[in-house]
Amino acid sequence: TNVLNEGFRSPHHCHFTFSISESPPKPRVQLYVEQKEVQGQEEVLEGSSVSLRCSAETLCSSPPPTLTWSSTPRIPLSDSSRLQELISGLNFTATHREHGVTFTCTITYQLQDKNKTAQDSITVHVQYWPKNTAVSVLPSSSVLKGSSVTLICSSDANPAVNYTWSRESEGQLKQLQTGDTLTFNRTDPTHRGWYHCTAQNQHGSQNSSVMLDIQYVPQISTSSSCSRTDVTVCFCEADGNPSPELEWHLSGRPVTNSSNTFISEERLSSTGLRSSITLHQSLTNTSTLQCVSRNTRGNASQLLQLPSSVERLNPFSVPIGVAVVALAVMLLSTITCICVRKGNGKHLQTSQEGTKRSDRSTSEVSFNRNTKTKQQ
């Protein structure tokens, strides 16, 4: 707050007079900081107590002259009360608002219905720590991948500040460079994040931050695929900024949750999304499944390979079937071999018995013949 203090001098103590054609004597403005006089070019630290004193010679004029204060640029001042005084003081606490302000003291004489004025001025220089630090981004803090972007830091301080740029990385601030600008000629998703500008001079520092958002068309992961046991299960992962949406198309038609279809989604990150679909209905060799991802920057799609008709069988059924067939063949071969061996054994035994019987008959015939011959 500016306070005007005016001292009084009796108008009866005249020093000299002057004519209308002469220039009146100039007043004198003096600067006091913490009640000590300093030169006008010296700088004042913010928060200091400042006094401006304007004084002029006492003249034998009627009415007596007046002293008034003004400032450039204009700031609120206590009005001079136009008393018959030739000493006036302006007291205030120095802030950054008074930096560079010129204070003028004007003395006005009224002579024969004409006014004569004289002035003296002083400019106050205030030193202060950084204020109103801010970061602006050209063309915008949200840009498309591949474009150029410039971050600009500004601050109000005296003396001038030094600027330092840093970036948040894993919870820590990583220093990047110095200077009031930070430029990326070709942005990519790795540039997305919080950037901090620190403005600092000998009296203090102040920070300002901005979020740089790099936007890009969705990209579908090549790991997206399908598998089958009793049902067909497929999953699709996409990454994009703004965060993408995912949908499924079966044979060219959008698919939603139903009794034959179950779809679920999982947010992987601020830019990543995973969707899975479970198909309970039977699929033909001509069935196709497509994953489609969209955001405001564009869209992407990928055709997933559905399991073939052989793959759609139970994965354990093929090896089990082969084993069963092999076992059946082995059993059949064993049975056949046993049957053949039994058949051959019976035939051999029958032949031997027939031979023995024939031999017996032959012996009996021979014996009978011999007996008859002897009897004769």
C-alpha atoms as a printed R data frame, in Angstrom:
    type eleno elety resid chain resno       x        y       z
1   ATOM     1    CA   THR     A     1   0.000    0.000   0.000
2   ATOM     2    CA   ASN     A     2   1.337    3.377  -0.983
3   ATOM     3    CA   VAL     A     3   1.159    5.988   1.775
4   ATOM     4    CA   LEU     A     4   1.644    9.688   1.117
5   ATOM     5    CA   ASN     A     5   3.304   11.643   3.885
6   ATOM     6    CA   GLU     A     6   3.554   15.419   3.511
7   ATOM     7    CA   GLY     A     7   5.622   17.752   5.666
8   ATOM     8    CA   PHE     A     8   4.674   21.397   6.299
9   ATOM     9    CA   ARG     A     9   6.773   24.470   5.848
10  ATOM    10    CA   SER     A    10   5.511   27.915   6.656
11  ATOM    11    CA   PRO     A    11   4.993   30.021   3.510
12  ATOM    12    CA   HIS     A    12   6.452   33.036   5.371
13  ATOM    13    CA   HIS     A    13  10.005   31.712   5.009
14  ATOM    14    CA   CYS     A    14  10.713   32.846   1.444
15  ATOM    15    CA   HIS     A    15  14.023   32.225  -0.224
16  ATOM    16    CA   PHE     A    16  13.619   34.069  -3.512
17  ATOM    17    CA   THR     A    17  11.128   35.063  -6.181
18  ATOM    18    CA   PHE     A    18  11.033   34.643  -9.947
19  ATOM    19    CA   SER     A    19   9.196   36.245 -12.830
20  ATOM    20    CA   ILE     A    20   6.573   34.736 -15.078
21  ATOM    21    CA   SER     A    21   9.048   34.369 -17.910
22  ATOM    22    CA   GLU     A    22  11.514   32.394 -15.823
23  ATOM    23    CA   SER     A    23  11.355   28.633 -15.280
24  ATOM    24    CA   PRO     A    24  10.531   27.665 -11.696
25  ATOM    25    CA   PRO     A    25  13.107   25.657  -9.767
26  ATOM    26    CA   LYS     A    26  12.782   21.888 -10.050
27  ATOM    27    CA   PRO     A    27  11.899   19.764  -7.052
28  ATOM    28    CA   ARG     A    28  14.229   17.020  -5.941
29  ATOM    29    CA   VAL     A    29  13.197   13.389  -5.531
30  ATOM    30    CA   GLN     A    30  15.247   11.138  -3.246
31  ATOM    31    CA   LEU     A    31  15.021    7.361  -2.738
32  ATOM    32    CA   TYR     A    32  15.315    5.796   0.708
33  ATOM    33    CA   VAL     A    33  15.468    2.043   1.355
34  ATOM    34    CA   GLU     A    34  15.096    0.915   4.938
35  ATOM    35    CA   GLN     A    35  15.552    4.605   5.872
36  ATOM    36    CA   LYS     A    36  18.884    4.851   4.046
37  ATOM    37    CA   GLU     A    37  19.293    7.022   0.970
38  ATOM    38    CA   VAL     A    38  20.375    5.174  -2.179
39  ATOM    39    CA   GLN     A    39  21.087    6.240  -5.731
40  ATOM    40    CA   GLY     A    40  18.287    6.034  -8.224
41  ATOM    41    CA   GLN     A    41  19.905    3.285 -10.333
42  ATOM    42    CA   GLU     A    42  20.380    0.959  -7.405
43  ATOM    43    CA   GLU     A    43  17.990   -1.956  -7.172
44  ATOM    44    CA   VAL     A    44  15.684   -2.676  -4.278
45  ATOM    45    CA   LEU     A    45  14.966   -6.188  -3.019
46  ATOM    46    CA   GLU     A    46  11.321   -7.149  -2.984
47  ATOM    47    CA   GLY     A    47   9.838   -6.820   0.463
48  ATOM    48    CA   SER     A    48  12.017   -3.848   1.433
49  ATOM    49    CA   SER     A    49  10.561   -0.674   2.934
50  ATOM    50    CA   VAL     A    50  10.862    2.167   0.394
51  ATOM    51    CA   SER     A    51  10.410    5.928   0.809
52  ATOM    52    CA   LEU     A    52  10.361    8.548  -1.941
53  ATOM    53    CA   ARG     A    53  10.912   12.134  -0.791
54  ATOM    54    CA   CYS     A    54  10.125   15.148  -2.917
55  ATOM    55    CA   SER     A    55  11.301   18.586  -1.794
56  ATOM    56    CA   ALA     A    56  11.372   22.067  -3.322
57  ATOM    57    CA   GLU     A    57  12.617   25.517  -2.434
58  ATOM    58    CA   THR     A    58  10.182   27.719  -0.591
59  ATOM    59    CA   LEU     A    59   9.183   30.626  -2.818
60  ATOM    60    CA   CYS     A    60   7.458   33.893  -2.116
61  ATOM    61    CA   SER     A    61   4.432   33.163  -4.226
62  ATOM    62    CA   SER     A    62   0.793   33.530  -3.468
63  ATOM    63    CA   PRO     A    63  -0.898   31.114  -3.357
64  ATOM    64    CA   PRO     A    64   1.990   28.818  -2.365
65  ATOM    65    CA   PRO     A    65   3.018   26.000  -4.755
66  ATOM    66    CA   THR     A    66   1.776   22.416  -4.441
67  ATOM    67    CA   LEU     A    67   3.493   19.053  -4.867
68  ATOM    68    CA   THR     A    68   1.814   16.092  -6.566
69  ATOM    69    CA   TRP     A    69   2.900   12.514  -7.378
70  ATOM    70    CA   SER     A    70   2.364   10.480 -10.518
71  ATOM    71    CA   SER     A    71   3.716    7.213 -11.881
72  ATOM    72    CA   THR     A    72   4.429    5.608 -15.258
73  ATOM    73    CA   PRO     A    73   3.094    3.005 -15.789
74  ATOM    74    CA   ARG     A    74   0.270    4.159 -13.578
75  ATOM    75    CA   ILE     A    75  -0.190    2.376 -10.285
76  ATOM    76    CA   PRO     A    76  -2.507    3.365  -7.435
77  ATOM    77    CA   LEU     A    77  -1.035    6.205  -5.363
78  ATOM    78    CA   SER     A    78  -2.328    8.143  -2.420
79  ATOM    79    CA   ASP     A    79  -3.618   11.500  -3.636
80  ATOM    80    CA   SER     A    80  -1.709   14.602  -2.676
81  ATOM    81    CA   SER     A    81  -3.879   16.805  -0.466
82  ATOM    82    CA   ARG     A    82  -2.689   20.088  -2.068
83  ATOM    83    CA   LEU     A    83  -1.674   21.625   1.229
84  ATOM    84    CA   GLN     A    84   0.754   24.503   1.426
85  ATOM    85    CA   GLU     A    85   3.696   22.174   1.792
86  ATOM    86    CA   LEU     A    86   6.997   21.826  -0.040
87  ATOM    87    CA   ILE     A    87   8.019   18.407   1.253
88  ATOM    88    CA   SER     A    88   6.118   15.256   0.286
89  ATOM    89    CA   GLY     A    89   6.931   11.620   0.960
90  ATOM    90    CA   LEU     A    90   5.626    8.431  -0.663
91  ATOM    91    CA   ASN     A    91   6.130    5.247   1.386
92  ATOM    92    CA   PHE     A    92   5.504    1.645   0.301
93  ATOM    93    CA   THR     A    93   6.797   -1.924   0.535
94  ATOM    94    CA   ALA     A    94   8.600   -2.855  -2.677
95  ATOM    95    CA   THR     A    95   7.015   -5.605  -4.782
96  ATOM    96    CA   HIS     A    96   7.500   -6.802  -8.353
97  ATOM    97    CA   ARG     A    97   4.652   -4.476  -9.359
98  ATOM    98    CA   GLU     A    98   6.843   -1.414  -8.661
99  ATOM    99    CA   HIS     A    99   9.734   -2.736 -10.761
100 ATOM   100    CA   GLY     A   100  10.489   -0.348 -13.594
101 ATOM   101    CA   VAL     A   101   7.908    2.192 -12.453
102 ATOM   102    CA   THR     A   102   8.912    5.862 -12.810
103 ATOM   103    CA   PHE     A   103   7.673    8.090 -10.018
104 ATOM   104    CA   THR     A   104   7.356   11.828 -10.811
105 ATOM   105    CA   CYS     A   105   7.017   14.714  -8.412
106 ATOM   106    CA   THR     A   106   5.522   17.881  -9.915
107 ATOM   107    CA   ILE     A   107   5.571   21.326  -8.323
108 ATOM   108    CA   THR     A   108   2.946   23.762  -9.538
109 ATOM   109    CA   TYR     A   109   3.035   27.554  -9.104
110 ATOM   110    CA   GLN     A   110   0.105   29.836  -9.780
111 ATOM   111    CA   LEU     A   111   1.317   33.259 -11.017
112 ATOM   112    CA   GLN     A   112  -1.118   35.899 -12.366
113 ATOM   113    CA   ASP     A   113  -3.673   33.310 -13.390
114 ATOM   114    CA   LYS     A   114  -1.005   31.224 -15.068
115 ATOM   115    CA   ASN     A   115   0.475   27.941 -13.830
116 ATOM   116    CA   LYS     A   116   4.141   27.192 -13.870
117 ATOM   117    CA   THR     A   117   5.310   23.592 -13.244
118 ATOM   118    CA   ALA     A   118   8.562   21.798 -12.716
119 ATOM   119    CA   GLN     A   119   9.235   18.072 -12.276
120 ATOM   120    CA   ASP     A   120  11.727   15.547 -11.075
121 ATOM   121    CA   SER     A   121  11.494   11.772 -11.562
122 ATOM   122    CA   ILE     A   122  13.048    8.558 -10.338
123 ATOM   123    CA   THR     A   123  12.645    4.964 -11.607
124 ATOM   124    CA   VAL     A   124  12.532    2.188  -9.042
125 ATOM   125    CA   HIS     A   125  14.246   -1.112  -9.842
126 ATOM   126    CA   VAL     A   126  13.067   -4.046  -7.751
127 ATOM   127    CA   GLN     A   127  14.761   -7.447  -7.660
128 ATOM   128    CA   TYR     A   128  12.441  -10.439  -7.105
129 ATOM   129    CA   TRP     A   129  12.284  -14.173  -7.466
130 ATOM   130    CA   PRO     A   130  10.500  -15.858 -10.430
131 ATOM   131    CA   LYS     A   131   6.742  -15.372 -10.663
132 ATOM   132    CA   ASN     A   132   4.002  -16.415 -13.106
133 ATOM   133    CA   THR     A   133   6.145  -19.202 -14.558
134 ATOM   134    CA   ALA     A   134   4.209  -20.984 -17.310
135 ATOM   135    CA   VAL     A   135   4.716  -23.499 -20.126
136 ATOM   136    CA   SER     A   136   3.026  -23.085 -23.505
137 ATOM   137    CA   VAL     A   137   3.072  -25.648 -26.322
138 ATOM   138    CA   LEU     A   138   3.096  -25.011 -30.069
139 ATOM   139    CA   PRO     A   139   1.052  -26.066 -31.932
140 ATOM   140    CA   SER     A   140  -0.706  -27.934 -29.086
141 ATOM   141    CA   SER     A   141   0.017  -30.155 -26.098
142 ATOM   142    CA   SER     A   142  -1.777  -32.965 -27.962
143 ATOM   143    CA   VAL     A   143  -0.182  -33.761 -31.337
144 ATOM   144    CA   LEU     A   144  -0.211  -36.573 -33.869
145 ATOM   145    CA   LYS     A   145   2.674  -39.015 -33.932
146 ATOM   146    CA   GLY     A   146   5.409  -37.866 -36.328
147 ATOM   147    CA   SER     A   147   4.674  -34.144 -36.068
148 ATOM   148    CA   SER     A   148   6.891  -31.410 -34.581
149 ATOM   149    CA   VAL     A   149   6.182  -29.794 -31.216
150 ATOM   150    CA   THR     A   150   7.861  -27.013 -29.199
151 ATOM   151    CA   LEU     A   151   7.526  -26.357 -25.467
152 ATOM   152    CA   ILE     A   152   8.126  -22.739 -24.377
153 ATOM   153    CA   CYS     A   153   8.783  -21.632 -20.793
154 ATOM   154    CA   SER     A   154   8.291  -18.049 -19.581
155 ATOM   155    CA   SER     A   155   8.672  -16.345 -16.226
156 ATOM   156    CA   ASP     A   156   8.594  -12.876 -14.680
157 ATOM   157    CA   ALA     A   157  11.716  -12.194 -12.602
158 ATOM   158    CA   ASN     A   158  14.517   -9.722 -11.942
159 ATOM   159    CA   PRO     A   159  17.284  -10.489 -12.602
160 ATOM   160    CA   ALA     A   160  16.528  -12.746 -15.564
161 ATOM   161    CA   VAL     A   161  16.129  -16.454 -14.874
162 ATOM   162    CA   ASN     A   162  17.818  -19.580 -16.189
163 ATOM   163    CA   TYR     A   163  15.468  -22.287 -17.479
164 ATOM   164    CA   THR     A   164  15.948  -26.032 -16.975
165 ATOM   165    CA   TRP     A   165  13.789  -28.769 -18.544
166 ATOM   166    CA   SER     A   166  13.190  -32.158 -16.943
167 ATOM   167    CA   ARG     A   167  10.866  -35.110 -17.439
168 ATOM   168    CA   GLU     A   168   9.203  -37.579 -15.096
169 ATOM   169    CA   SER     A   169  10.685  -41.049 -15.513
170 ATOM   170    CA   GLU     A   170   9.821  -43.925 -13.160
171 ATOM   171    CA   GLY     A   171   8.878  -41.512 -10.393
172 ATOM   172    CA   GLN     A   172  12.076  -39.474 -10.783
173 ATOM   173    CA   LEU     A   173  12.822  -36.207 -12.582
174 ATOM   174    CA   LYS     A   174  15.358  -36.678 -15.372
175 ATOM   175    CA   GLN     A   175  17.058  -33.465 -16.535
176 ATOM   176    CA   LEU     A   176  16.917  -32.916 -20.291
177 ATOM   177    CA   GLN     A   177  18.404  -29.531 -21.227
178 ATOM   178    CA   THR     A   178  18.564  -25.814 -20.427
179 ATOM   179    CA   GLY     A   179  17.014  -22.868 -22.273
180 ATOM   180    CA   ASP     A   180  13.527  -21.472 -22.589
181 ATOM   181    CA   THR     A   181  12.441  -23.890 -25.381
182 ATOM   182    CA   LEU     A   182  12.330  -27.663 -25.811
183 ATOM   183    CA   THR     A   183  11.648  -28.986 -29.347
184 ATOM   184    CA   PHE     A   184  10.873  -32.456 -30.731
185 ATOM   185    CA   ASN     A   185  11.154  -32.426 -34.526
186 ATOM   186    CA   ARG     A   186   9.495  -35.826 -34.978
187 ATOM   187    CA   THR     A   187   7.387  -37.106 -32.104
188 ATOM   188    CA   ASP     A   188   6.725  -40.734 -31.246
189 ATOM   189    CA   PRO     A   189   4.786  -42.440 -28.413
190 ATOM   190    CA   THR     A   190   7.905  -42.486 -26.191
191 ATOM   191    CA   HIS     A   191   7.722  -38.670 -25.950
192 ATOM   192    CA   ARG     A   192   4.375  -38.871 -24.152
193 ATOM   193    CA   GLY     A   193   4.565  -37.730 -20.518
194 ATOM   194    CA   TRP     A   194   4.935  -34.876 -18.033
195 ATOM   195    CA   TYR     A   195   7.541  -32.166 -18.700
196 ATOM   196    CA   HIS     A   196   8.683  -29.658 -16.081
197 ATOM   197    CA   CYS     A   197  10.286  -26.245 -16.522
198 ATOM   198    CA   THR     A   198  12.218  -24.713 -13.627
199 ATOM   199    CA   ALA     A   199  12.869  -20.951 -13.705
200 ATOM   200    CA   GLN     A   200  15.581  -19.867 -11.291
201 ATOM   201    CA   ASN     A   201  17.547  -16.760 -10.355
202 ATOM   202    CA   GLN     A   202  19.600  -15.765  -7.321
203 ATOM   203    CA   HIS     A   203  16.482  -15.029  -5.271
204 ATOM   204    CA   GLY     A   204  14.551  -18.266  -5.799
205 ATOM   205    CA   SER     A   205  12.886  -20.633  -8.271
206 ATOM   206    CA   GLN     A   206   9.463  -21.611  -9.568
207 ATOM   207    CA   ASN     A   207   8.214  -24.600 -11.582
208 ATOM   208    CA   SER     A   208   5.586  -25.150 -14.233
209 ATOM   209    CA   SER     A   209   4.515  -28.436 -15.847
210 ATOM   210    CA   VAL     A   210   2.695  -29.651 -18.941
211 ATOM   211    CA   MET     A   211   1.454  -33.041 -20.145
212 ATOM   212    CA   LEU     A   212   2.604  -33.805 -23.703
213 ATOM   213    CA   ASP     A   213   0.155  -36.196 -25.360
214 ATOM   214    CA   ILE     A   214   1.285  -38.032 -28.517
215 ATOM   215    CA   GLN     A   215  -1.712  -39.492 -30.341
216 ATOM   216    CA   TYR     A   216  -1.593  -42.293 -32.928
217 ATOM   217    CA   VAL     A   217  -3.746  -44.752 -34.888
218 ATOM   218    CA   PRO     A   218  -4.414  -48.102 -33.135
219 ATOM   219    CA   GLN     A   219  -1.926  -50.908 -33.721
220 ATOM   220    CA   ILE     A   220  -3.005  -54.557 -33.327
221 ATOM   221    CA   SER     A   221  -0.480  -56.922 -31.758
222 ATOM   222    CA   THR     A   222   0.846  -59.736 -33.948
223 ATOM   223    CA   SER     A   223   0.425  -62.086 -30.978
224 ATOM   224    CA   SER     A   224  -3.367  -61.985 -31.391
225 ATOM   225    CA   SER     A   225  -4.523  -65.550 -32.195
226 ATOM   226    CA   CYS     A   226  -7.097  -68.347 -31.756
227 ATOM   227    CA   SER     A   227  -7.101  -71.816 -30.161
228 ATOM   228    CA   ARG     A   228  -9.644  -74.584 -29.665
229 ATOM   229    CA   THR     A   229 -10.475  -77.320 -27.189
230 ATOM   230    CA   ASP     A   230 -14.210  -77.877 -26.805
231 ATOM   231    CA   VAL     A   231 -14.842  -74.278 -27.945
232 ATOM   232    CA   THR     A   232 -12.963  -71.723 -30.047
233 ATOM   233    CA   VAL     A   233 -11.217  -69.004 -28.009
234 ATOM   234    CA   CYS     A   234  -9.552  -65.990 -29.639
235 ATOM   235    CA   PHE     A   235  -7.890  -62.893 -28.196
236 ATOM   236    CA   CYS     A   236  -6.869  -59.562 -29.693
237 ATOM   237    CA   GLU     A   237  -4.607  -56.822 -28.246
238 ATOM   238    CA   ALA     A   238  -4.480  -53.230 -29.534
239 ATOM   239    CA   ASP     A   239  -2.545  -50.123 -28.528
240 ATOM   240    CA   GLY     A   240  -3.514  -46.567 -29.522
241 ATOM   241    CA   ASN     A   241  -3.946  -43.023 -28.262
242 ATOM   242    CA   PRO     A   242  -6.651  -41.986 -27.563
243 ATOM   243    CA   SER     A   243  -7.414  -45.338 -25.975
244 ATOM   244    CA   PRO     A   244  -8.907  -47.588 -28.691
245 ATOM   245    CA   GLU     A   245 -12.092  -49.639 -28.841
246 ATOM   246    CA   LEU     A   246 -12.183  -53.286 -29.988
247 ATOM   247    CA   GLU     A   247 -14.918  -55.232 -31.767
248 ATOM   248    CA   TRP     A   248 -15.227  -58.652 -33.457
249 ATOM   249    CA   HIS     A   249 -16.589  -59.527 -36.910
250 ATOM   250    CA   LEU     A   250 -17.517  -63.172 -37.664
251 ATOM   251    CA   SER     A   251 -17.736  -63.835 -41.391
252 ATOM   252    CA   GLY     A   252 -18.133  -60.093 -41.980
253 ATOM   253    CA   ARG     A   253 -20.819  -59.439 -39.357
254 ATOM   254    CA   PRO     A   254 -20.319  -57.670 -35.993
255 ATOM   255    CA   VAL     A   255 -20.480  -60.045 -33.015
256 ATOM   256    CA   THR     A   256 -21.905  -59.225 -29.584
257 ATOM   257    CA   ASN     A   257 -22.461  -61.228 -26.404
258 ATOM   258    CA   SER     A   258 -25.070  -63.977 -26.845
259 ATOM   259    CA   SER     A   259 -25.807  -67.562 -25.807
260 ATOM   260    CA   ASN     A   260 -23.241  -68.789 -28.365
261 ATOM   261    CA   THR     A   261 -20.703  -66.002 -27.926
262 ATOM   262    CA   PHE     A   262 -18.950  -64.523 -24.896
263 ATOM   263    CA   ILE     A   263 -16.782  -61.368 -25.180
264 ATOM   264    CA   SER     A   264 -14.674  -59.843 -22.391
265 ATOM   265    CA   GLU     A   265 -12.252  -56.879 -22.270
266 ATOM   266    CA   GLU     A   266  -9.257  -56.015 -20.101
267 ATOM   267    CA   ARG     A   267  -7.571  -52.613 -19.889
268 ATOM   268    CA   LEU     A   268  -3.797  -53.202 -20.137
269 ATOM   269    CA   SER     A   269  -2.710  -49.553 -19.804
270 ATOM   270    CA   SER     A   270  -3.932  -46.047 -20.591
271 ATOM   271    CA   THR     A   271  -3.376  -46.850 -24.278
272 ATOM   272    CA   GLY     A   272  -3.671  -50.659 -24.392
273 ATOM   273    CA   LEU     A   273  -6.752  -52.918 -24.548
274 ATOM   274    CA   ARG     A   274  -7.192  -56.713 -24.743
275 ATOM   275    CA   SER     A   275 -10.392  -58.446 -25.853
276 ATOM   276    CA   SER     A   276 -11.187  -62.176 -25.887
277 ATOM   277    CA   ILE     A   277 -14.048  -63.994 -27.598
278 ATOM   278    CA   THR     A   278 -15.361  -67.499 -26.927
279 ATOM   279    CA   LEU     A   279 -17.359  -69.156 -29.722
280 ATOM   280    CA   HIS     A   280 -19.602  -72.077 -28.768
281 ATOM   281    CA   GLN     A   281 -21.188  -72.534 -32.190
282 ATOM   282    CA   SER     A   282 -19.757  -74.831 -34.852
283 ATOM   283    CA   LEU     A   283 -17.556  -73.209 -37.488
284 ATOM   284    CA   THR     A   284 -17.168  -74.123 -41.125
285 ATOM   285    CA   ASN     A   285 -14.005  -74.092 -43.190
286 ATOM   286    CA   THR     A   286 -15.187  -70.816 -44.747
287 ATOM   287    CA   SER     A   287 -15.779  -69.013 -41.425
288 ATOM   288    CA   THR     A   288 -13.605  -65.920 -40.843
289 ATOM   289    CA   LEU     A   289 -12.951  -63.911 -37.663
290 ATOM   290    CA   GLN     A   290 -11.716  -60.325 -37.747
291 ATOM   291    CA   CYS     A   291 -10.538  -58.040 -34.903
292 ATOM   292    CA   VAL     A   292 -11.245  -54.326 -35.527
293 ATOM   293    CA   SER     A   293  -9.781  -51.471 -33.432
294 ATOM   294    CA   ARG     A   294 -10.794  -47.784 -33.636
295 ATOM   295    CA   ASN     A   295 -10.038  -44.395 -32.067
296 ATOM   296    CA   THR     A   296 -10.439  -40.761 -33.167
297 ATOM   297    CA   ARG     A   297  -7.158  -40.939 -35.102
298 ATOM   298    CA   GLY     A   298  -8.103  -43.927 -37.295
299 ATOM   299    CA   ASN     A   299  -8.712  -47.679 -37.293
300 ATOM   300    CA   ALA     A   300  -6.916  -50.982 -37.836
301 ATOM   301    CA   SER     A   301  -8.033  -54.585 -38.373
302 ATOM   302    CA   GLN     A   302  -6.541  -58.074 -38.423
303 ATOM   303    CA   LEU     A   303  -7.935  -61.360 -39.736
304 ATOM   304    CA   LEU     A   304  -7.322  -64.178 -37.248
305 ATOM   305    CA   GLN     A   305  -6.598  -67.738 -38.367
306 ATOM   306    CA   LEU     A   306  -9.358  -70.029 -37.121
307 ATOM   307    CA   PRO     A   307  -8.380  -73.642 -36.245
308 ATOM   308    CA   SER     A   308  -8.837  -76.067 -39.206
309 ATOM   309    CA   SER     A   309 -11.311  -78.954 -39.162
310 ATOM   310    CA   VAL     A   310  -8.609  -81.374 -38.006
311 ATOM   311    CA   GLU     A   311  -7.494  -78.969 -35.303
312 ATOM   312    CA   ARG     A   312 -11.095  -78.558 -34.149
313 ATOM   313    CA   LEU     A   313 -11.071  -82.195 -32.880
314 ATOM   314    CA   ASN     A   314 -10.192  -82.871 -29.309
315 ATOM   315    CA   PRO     A   315  -6.391  -82.630 -29.228
316 ATOM   316    CA   PHE     A   316  -6.245  -85.968 -27.356
317 ATOM   317    CA   SER     A   317  -8.590  -87.783 -29.773
318 ATOM   318    CA   VAL     A   318  -6.077  -88.184 -32.616
319 ATOM   319    CA   PRO     A   319  -3.260  -89.897 -30.694
320 ATOM   320    CA   ILE     A   320  -5.787  -92.019 -28.771
321 ATOM   321    CA   GLY     A   321  -7.463  -93.068 -32.016
322 ATOM   322    CA   VAL     A   322  -4.161  -94.033 -33.578
323 ATOM   323    CA   ALA     A   323  -3.247  -96.060 -30.507
324 ATOM   324    CA   VAL     A   324  -6.609  -97.855 -30.532
325 ATOM   325    CA   VAL     A   325  -6.269  -98.759 -34.209
326 ATOM   326    CA   ALA     A   326  -2.715  -99.998 -33.716
327 ATOM   327    CA   LEU     A   327  -3.787 -102.110 -30.746
328 ATOM   328    CA   ALA     A   328  -6.697 -103.581 -32.712
329 ATOM   329    CA   VAL     A   329  -4.392 -104.507 -35.584
330 ATOM   330    CA   MET     A   330  -1.958 -106.184 -33.184
331 ATOM   331    CA   LEU     A   331  -4.747 -108.154 -31.478
332 ATOM   332    CA   LEU     A   332  -6.196 -109.250 -34.806
333 ATOM   333    CA   SER     A   333  -2.779 -110.410 -36.019
334 ATOM   334    CA   THR     A   334  -2.194 -112.366 -32.814
335 ATOM   335    CA   ILE     A   335  -5.573 -114.100 -33.007
336 ATOM   336    CA   THR     A   336  -5.027 -115.022 -36.653
337 ATOM   337    CA   CYS     A   337  -1.616 -116.468 -35.902
338 ATOM   338    CA   ILE     A   338  -2.982 -118.574 -33.042
339 ATOM   339    CA   CYS     A   339  -5.809 -119.890 -35.197
340 ATOM   340    CA   VAL     A   340  -3.443 -120.870 -37.997
341 ATOM   341    CA   ARG     A   341  -1.170 -122.700 -35.578
342 ATOM   342    CA   LYS     A   342  -4.091 -124.649 -34.041
343 ATOM   343    CA   GLY     A   343  -5.394 -125.615 -37.479
344 ATOM   344    CA   ASN     A   344  -2.024 -126.965 -38.584
345 ATOM   345    CA   GLY     A   345  -1.651 -129.019 -35.374
346 ATOM   346    CA   LYS     A   346  -5.006 -130.765 -35.824
347 ATOM   347    CA   HIS     A   347  -4.241 -131.613 -39.460
348 ATOM   348    CA   LEU     A   348  -0.931 -133.167 -38.538
349 ATOM   349    CA   GLN     A   349  -2.471 -135.218 -35.766
350 ATOM   350    CA   THR     A   350  -5.232 -136.552 -38.077
351 ATOM   351    CA   SER     A   351  -2.705 -137.539 -40.709
352 ATOM   352    CA   GLN     A   352  -0.581 -139.425 -38.196
353 ATOM   353    CA   GLU     A   353  -3.603 -141.323 -36.832
354 ATOM   354    CA   GLY     A   354  -4.663 -142.275 -40.356
355 ATOM   355    CA   THR     A   355  -1.208 -143.603 -41.094
356 ATOM   356    CA   LYS     A   356  -1.187 -145.679 -37.923
357 ATOM   357    CA   ARG     A   357  -4.616 -147.135 -38.769
358 ATOM   358    CA   SER     A   358  -3.462 -148.037 -42.280
359 ATOM   359    CA   ASP     A   359  -0.391 -149.746 -40.923
360 ATOM   360    CA   ARG     A   360  -2.549 -151.762 -38.509
361 ATOM   361    CA   SER     A   361  -4.889 -152.879 -41.291
362 ATOM   362    CA   THR     A   362  -1.993 -153.924 -43.464
363 ATOM   363    CA   SER     A   363  -0.446 -155.917 -40.626
364 ATOM   364    CA   GLU     A   364  -3.710 -157.656 -39.861
365 ATOM   365    CA   VAL     A   365  -4.236 -158.619 -43.497
366 ATOM   366    CA   SER     A   366  -0.733 -160.006 -43.741
367 ATOM   367    CA   PHE     A   367  -1.186 -161.984 -40.529
368 ATOM   368    CA   ASN     A   368  -4.420 -163.538 -41.710
369 ATOM   369    CA   ARG     A   369  -2.927 -164.543 -45.007
370 ATOM   370    CA   ASN     A   370  -0.004 -166.206 -43.350
371 ATOM   371    CA   THR     A   371  -2.290 -168.167 -41.031
372 ATOM   372    CA   LYS     A   372  -4.359 -169.577 -43.869
373 ATOM   373    CA   THR     A   373  -1.321 -170.649 -45.768
374 ATOM   374    CA   LYS     A   374   0.037 -172.647 -42.883
375 ATOM   375    CA   GLN     A   375  -3.251 -174.459 -42.392
376 ATOM   376    CA   GLN     A   376  -3.237 -175.685 -45.930
